[in-house]
Structures are given as C-alpha cells and as structure tokens.
Amino acid sequence: HALYFPMEQEVTAPEWIPEEEKLLLPLYRGDSHLGVMLLRNPDRAALDPLLPALPAVVGLCLDKLALYKWGRSDSLTGLATKQVLLERLALEMGQVRRDFASGPDMEDEARALESPRAPGAEAGGSYQGSLGVVVLRLTRLRNIARVHGHGMSEKLMRALGAALRDILPEQALGSRTGDEELAILLPGATHDSLDELARDCVSRLNGVRLASRLARGQVQIEAHP
C-alpha cells in the first residue's frame, strides 16, 4: 500500500484500476483533500459492497485520529502534553536500563558518555544508553496577560510553540509542562548537545515578539533553561 499527495485534486471518489488491481481512495476531512491512499490487490469480493461507504468510513477514522492527537497535544502550542512527555520518558529510561544491562564493558560506556556526538546518533562501540531533558521557564507571561489581556498571552504562546517546533531535532519531543514551562526530551543526548539545544531554544523563544495595540509596541517573554 502507499499514500501520496497529488499536486492537483485528481481523485475525488474511490477508483478501481482493474488492470493493475489497485484501489485509489481519496482522503477527506471536512472540505479538505488530504491525499490519496493506494491499496494494492485488495479482496475485490469483499471490497465491492463497501465502496459506497468507504469515504464515510475513512472520514470517521480521520476524525478519530484527530481526536486522539488533540487529546495528546496542548491546544495552544501544539506541543505534546505533560502526560505524553512522562510516558515517553518512561519508555526511554527503560531502553537506557536495557542498554546498560547488556553493555559488555562499563569503562567503554563511561568513555562514550564523555564523548560528544550528534543528538540521537549512535555512539561508537556498544554505548547506546543516554537521554536528556531541557526545561525552559517562561517569565513575563502573567504580566502580559494582566496588561495586554489573556488573548494576547495565548497568541504569544501559540507563536512560542510554533517557534520551538521549528527548531527541535527530529528525534526530540517538545512538551508544554506548565502554564509558564516547556520541556524537551532528547534521546541519545550528551551534555554538550543538551547545552547547545538549550541555547538555541532560548535564543529562538526570546526572539518571538508580537505587536500590541494597547502598548503601541511589542510584547515578548524571557526564556530561561
């Protein structure tokens, strides 16, 4: 099977291609055309009665996925919730324990831990077990809400969430862990890579500014690791 995203909306309804034994199934959510799923060699006898209902079934599945994602994402920042971060942290810590338990040489493990490497990259030798968490505390948010209104503080949090998502490494998990706190879980991290990530995130977040009509200027937060 495959999923592809045509530049133009070329498939608007389920389409059977008999010579290739493929089914093209357009994916819609509301009025938005998301893409096309290609099913190879489906059971034609079981498929025929379902064809008229497939768009509705797909729509229900997409709605369920959206609800699942909504329940695990912070509504303002789009980052993961604190619960999701704790679940991922528990999984990663379990993996670290297994990696250390299977390691043949603790001296090699210690040397690998001290050696800088790219976040998420595998170290030389047997060492695999490391992870790090960066916690970012945001100041001024309460003052911004009091002076400029809650609408402005929420708009600023959305912008901060988008800025953080843009800068995070692919393997990192960003989370909103409090009203004025963000956290980042980075598997395979070293001390140096965490320091670099913290500096980059602080720089990016402190650079987020929004215009305020009330103050006739700009509002911004201060982020501290």
Summary of the structure (lengths in Angstrom):
residues: 225
radius of gyration: 23.5
end to end distance: 44.3
largest distance: 67.2
contacts: 626
relative contact order: 0.12
helix: 44%
strand: 25%
